[in-house]
């Protein structure tokens, strides 16, 4: 039995639980990728680029975030065919984003300042260059003061791209700029004819590409939102043709499995320049994200699989999990790993560390999500009163 269109539209007016589930899964994939880079750098799958790499491909997960943001930020406006409230969304975008980034940055600074990080010792044991260089931080983070850390988490991370105290926050600059790009596109497209809308999307895609290929992911998500709301409105959830569903999932898996340097089944692209391979990776992951979102919202089997309380919980914790997992790994996880290393050996220490880290990560993420929800509620009320 398929999910009714009315039920879907009612859900879509708020948060679409299956997509929230995918947001949570993507956040966990990023954590898993970083955990393997830090504690088992010989096993992340990146060297062989095997098809299963999509399960731990943090690059693909981040691009999915961007496409999903473009989709959900524009869906309500295209669904209503109205720009009412758009200015409010623009004004509250940065205030809604910065609290968890600020908390994680200040927490990371305090752990560095008070010697609670043990990532260096763990990195020598695991031979992880990524961990040894503080999650690939390129700047000297040790000289920063508390005020520097505050400015970074509060402002510079979003408007200048600073992220050396918590390198996972490199996405926040793209998230803010990409969101504003989508908000700028919405009023131009809403009410325009389909040909004019298509021209606008192409122009924004070209502009976005020359700003950063990551910006294209937001435009592609926005285009999918427009397609579902104004080109194919009231698209019902249907039973999938099994063959088509399998083909679609295989295509998504193959696209999500690609990363540079191109190896394994992707080795035919290895001779291209690094920049071209990076651009190709972002484009492939963006297309795979669009296909996956469309499949989830089109086929009742996938929709129901990701619907429910677990999905809501995953979506609720996703942002907090993303911003806090590196500081937690470099403090709690490394301490546990080093304490167990001599007692039970390397592989067992990695496994036990992972098993102990995951529940603590979700607990902290849930608590931070509660703080974030309270803050966002206050922001919404304040901005609505102002306008």
C-alpha positions in Angstrom: 0.0 0.0 0.0 1.5 3.3 -1.0 1.8 6.4 1.2 -0.9 9.0 0.2 0.0 12.2 -1.4 -1.8 14.2 1.3 0.2 12.5 4.0 3.4 13.3 2.2 2.5 16.9 1.7 1.6 17.2 5.4 4.9 15.8 6.4 6.8 17.9 3.8 5.4 21.1 5.3 7.6 20.4 8.3 10.5 17.9 8.2 10.6 14.9 5.9 11.6 12.1 8.3 13.2 9.8 5.7 15.5 12.7 4.6 16.3 13.4 8.2 17.2 9.8 8.6 19.6 10.1 5.6 21.1 13.2 7.1 21.8 11.3 10.3 23.2 8.4 8.4 25.5 10.7 6.4 26.7 12.3 9.6 27.6 8.9 11.0 29.4 8.0 7.7 31.6 11.0 8.2 32.4 9.9 11.8 33.1 6.4 10.6 35.4 7.7 7.9 37.3 9.9 10.3 37.5 7.1 12.9 39.1 4.8 10.3 41.5 7.5 9.2 42.6 8.0 12.8 42.6 4.5 14.2 42.8 2.2 11.3 44.3 4.2 8.4 45.2 1.0 6.5 41.5 0.0 6.2 39.5 3.0 5.0 39.1 1.5 1.6 40.2 4.7 -0.1 43.4 3.1 -1.5 41.5 0.4 -3.4 38.4 2.5 -4.0 36.3 -0.7 -3.9 32.6 -0.4 -4.5 31.8 -0.8 -0.8 33.7 2.5 -0.1 30.4 4.3 -0.3 29.6 3.0 3.2 32.5 5.1 4.6 33.0 7.8 2.0 33.0 11.0 4.1 33.4 13.1 1.0 30.2 11.7 -0.5 28.3 12.2 2.8 29.3 15.9 3.0 28.2 16.5 -0.6 24.9 14.8 0.3 24.5 17.4 3.1 24.9 20.2 0.6 22.4 18.8 -1.9 19.9 18.1 0.9 20.3 21.6 2.2 19.5 23.0 -1.2 16.4 20.8 -1.3 14.9 21.4 2.1 15.7 25.1 2.3 13.7 25.7 -0.9 11.0 23.1 -0.7 8.5 25.0 1.4 8.7 28.1 -0.8 8.3 26.2 -4.1 5.6 24.0 -2.5 3.6 27.1 -1.6 4.6 29.0 -4.7 5.3 32.0 -2.4 8.3 34.0 -1.1 6.6 34.9 2.2 9.0 34.6 5.1 12.1 34.4 2.8 13.8 37.5 4.3 13.3 36.0 7.8 15.0 32.8 6.7 17.9 34.8 5.3 18.3 36.8 8.5 18.2 33.8 10.9 20.4 31.4 8.8 23.7 32.3 10.4 22.3 32.7 14.0 20.8 29.3 13.7 24.1 27.7 12.6 26.8 29.2 14.8 26.0 27.9 18.4 27.1 24.3 18.0 30.1 25.4 15.9 31.1 27.8 18.6 30.6 25.2 21.4 32.7 22.6 19.6 35.5 25.1 18.8 35.7 26.4 22.4 35.7 22.8 23.7 38.5 21.9 21.3 40.5 24.9 22.5 40.0 24.0 26.1 41.1 20.4 25.5 44.2 21.6 23.8 44.9 24.2 26.5 44.5 21.9 29.4 46.2 18.9 27.8 43.1 16.7 27.4 43.9 15.7 23.8 46.1 12.6 23.3 45.9 12.4 19.6 49.7 12.7 19.0 50.5 9.6 21.1 47.6 7.7 19.4 48.8 8.8 16.0 52.3 7.4 16.5 50.7 4.1 17.5 48.2 4.0 14.6 50.5 5.5 12.0 47.8 8.0 11.0 49.1 11.1 9.3 45.6 12.5 9.4 45.5 12.3 13.2 49.1 13.4 13.7 48.4 16.6 11.9 45.3 17.3 14.0 42.8 16.1 11.4 44.7 17.7 8.6 44.8 21.2 10.1 46.9 23.4 8.0 47.4 26.3 10.4 49.1 26.6 13.8 46.2 26.1 16.1 48.3 26.0 19.3 49.0 29.7 19.4 45.4 30.7 19.4 43.9 32.4 22.5 40.5 31.8 24.0 39.3 35.0 22.3 40.7 33.7 19.0 38.8 30.5 19.5 35.6 32.4 20.2 35.9 34.6 17.1 36.6 31.5 15.0 33.6 29.5 16.1 31.3 32.5 16.2 32.2 34.3 13.1 35.3 33.4 11.1 34.3 29.8 10.5 31.3 30.9 8.6 32.4 34.1 6.9 36.1 33.4 6.3 36.3 29.6 6.4 38.6 29.3 9.5 38.4 25.8 11.0 41.8 24.8 12.4 40.5 24.1 15.9 37.9 21.7 14.5 38.6 20.8 10.9 35.1 19.2 10.4 33.8 22.8 10.4 35.3 23.5 6.9 31.8 22.8 5.6 30.2 25.6 7.6 31.4 28.3 5.2 30.0 26.5 2.2 26.8 25.8 4.1 26.2 29.4 4.8 27.1 30.7 1.4 25.3 27.9 -0.4 22.2 28.6 1.7 22.2 32.3 0.8 22.7 31.4 -2.9 19.6 29.2 -2.7 17.6 32.0 -0.9 18.7 34.3 -3.7 17.5 31.9 -6.4 14.1 31.1 -4.9 12.3 34.5 -5.5 13.7 34.6 -9.1 12.3 31.1 -9.9 9.0 31.4 -8.0 6.4 32.6 -10.5 8.7 32.4 -13.5 7.9 30.2 -16.5 9.6 26.8 -16.8 11.9 27.9 -19.6 12.9 31.0 -17.6 13.4 28.9 -14.5 15.6 26.5 -16.4 17.7 29.4 -17.7 18.1 30.8 -14.2 19.2 27.4 -12.8 21.8 27.1 -15.5 23.1 30.6 -14.9 23.3 29.9 -11.1 25.0 26.6 -11.8 27.7 28.3 -13.9 28.2 31.0 -11.3 28.3 28.5 -8.5 30.8 26.4 -10.3 33.2 29.2 -10.7 32.8 30.1 -7.0 33.3 26.5 -5.9 32.1 23.2 -7.3 30.5 22.5 -3.9 28.1 25.4 -4.5 26.7 23.4 -7.5 25.4 20.8 -5.0 23.1 23.4 -3.4 21.7 24.5 -6.8 21.1 20.8 -7.8 19.2 20.2 -4.6 17.2 23.4 -5.2 16.4 22.3 -8.7 15.1 18.9 -7.5 12.9 20.8 -5.1 11.5 23.0 -7.9 11.0 19.9 -10.1 9.0 18.0 -7.4 6.9 21.1 -6.4 6.2 22.9 -9.7 7.1 20.6 -12.6 5.7 17.4 -11.1 3.6 18.5 -8.2 1.8 15.9 -6.0 4.0 13.1 -7.2 2.7 10.0 -5.4 4.8 7.4 -3.7 4.5 4.2 -5.7 5.7 0.6 -5.5 9.0 0.5 -7.3 9.8 -1.7 -10.2 12.3 -4.0 -8.6 14.7 -4.0 -11.5 14.6 -0.2 -11.8 15.1 0.2 -8.1 18.1 -2.1 -8.1 19.6 -0.3 -11.1 19.1 3.0 -9.4 20.7 1.9 -6.2 23.7 0.4 -8.1 24.2 3.7 -9.9 24.1 5.6 -6.6 26.5 3.2 -4.9 29.0 3.5 -7.8 28.8 7.3 -7.8 29.1 7.5 -4.0 32.1 5.1 -4.1 34.3 7.4 -6.2 37.1 9.5 -4.7 40.4 10.8 -5.7 43.0 9.4 -6.4 41.0 7.3 -8.8 41.8 3.6 -8.1 40.2 0.2 -8.5 37.2 0.2 -10.7 37.7 4.0 -11.2 41.3 3.8 -12.2 40.5 4.7 -15.9 40.2 8.3 -14.6 43.5 8.3 -12.7 45.5 10.2 -15.4 43.4 13.3 -15.1 44.6 16.3 -13.0 43.9 16.3 -9.3 41.6 19.4 -9.6 39.6 17.8 -12.4 39.2 14.6 -10.4 38.0 16.6 -7.4 35.5 18.4 -9.5 34.3 15.2 -11.0 34.0 13.7 -7.5 31.8 16.5 -6.3 29.6 16.4 -9.5 29.2 12.6 -9.2 28.4 12.7 -5.5 25.9 15.6 -6.2 24.1 13.6 -8.9 24.0 10.5 -6.7 22.5 12.6 -3.9 19.8 14.0 -6.3 19.0 10.4 -7.5 18.9 9.1 -3.9 16.6 11.8 -2.6 14.3 11.4 -5.6 14.2 7.6 -5.1 13.4 7.9 -1.4 10.6 10.3 -2.1 9.2 8.3 -5.0 9.3 4.7 -3.8 7.2 3.8 -0.8 9.5 0.9 0.2 12.5 3.2 0.7 10.3 5.9 2.2 8.8 3.6 4.9 12.2 2.0 5.6 13.6 5.4 6.6 10.4 6.7 8.3 9.8 6.5 12.0 11.2 7.4 15.4 14.7 6.2 14.7 14.9 8.4 11.6 13.7 11.4 13.6 16.3 10.7 16.3 19.1 10.4 13.7 18.1 13.6 12.0 17.8 15.4 15.3 21.3 14.4 16.3 23.0 14.7 12.9 24.3 18.3 13.1 25.6 17.9 16.6 27.2 14.5 15.8 28.9 16.1 12.9 30.4 19.0 14.7 31.5 17.2 17.9 32.8 13.9 16.7 36.4 15.0 16.1 37.0 16.6 19.5 35.5 13.5 21.1 37.7 11.2 19.1 40.8 13.1 19.9 40.1 13.1 23.6 38.0 10.2 24.9 38.6 7.8 22.0 42.4 8.3 21.9 42.6 8.0 25.7 40.7 4.7 25.7 42.7 3.3 22.8 46.0 4.1 24.5 44.9 2.6 27.8 43.9 -0.7 26.1 46.7 -0.9 23.6 49.3 -2.8 25.8 46.7 -4.9 27.4 44.7 -6.3 24.5 46.6 -5.4 21.4 46.1 -3.0 18.4 43.1 -4.5 16.6 41.1 -5.3 19.8 41.8 -1.8 21.1 40.4 -0.2 17.9 37.2 -2.3 18.1 36.6 -1.7 21.8 37.3 2.0 21.4 34.8 2.2 18.6 32.2 0.3 20.6 32.6 2.7 23.6 32.8 5.8 21.5 29.5 5.4 19.5 27.0 5.5 22.4 28.8 8.4 24.1 28.9 10.2 20.8 25.1 9.8 20.4 24.5 10.8 24.0 26.5 14.0 23.7 25.0 14.7 20.3 21.5 14.3 21.7 22.3 16.8 24.6 23.8 19.3 22.2 20.8 18.9 19.8 18.5 19.8 22.8 20.5 23.0 23.3 20.5 23.7 19.6 16.7 23.3 19.3 16.1 25.6 22.3 18.4 28.2 20.7 16.8 27.9 17.3 13.4 28.2 18.8 14.4 31.5 20.5 16.0 32.8 17.2 12.7 32.0 15.3 10.6 33.8 17.9 12.9 36.8 18.1 13.2 37.3 14.3 9.5 36.8 13.8 8.8 39.6 16.3 11.3 41.9 14.5 9.6 41.3 11.1 
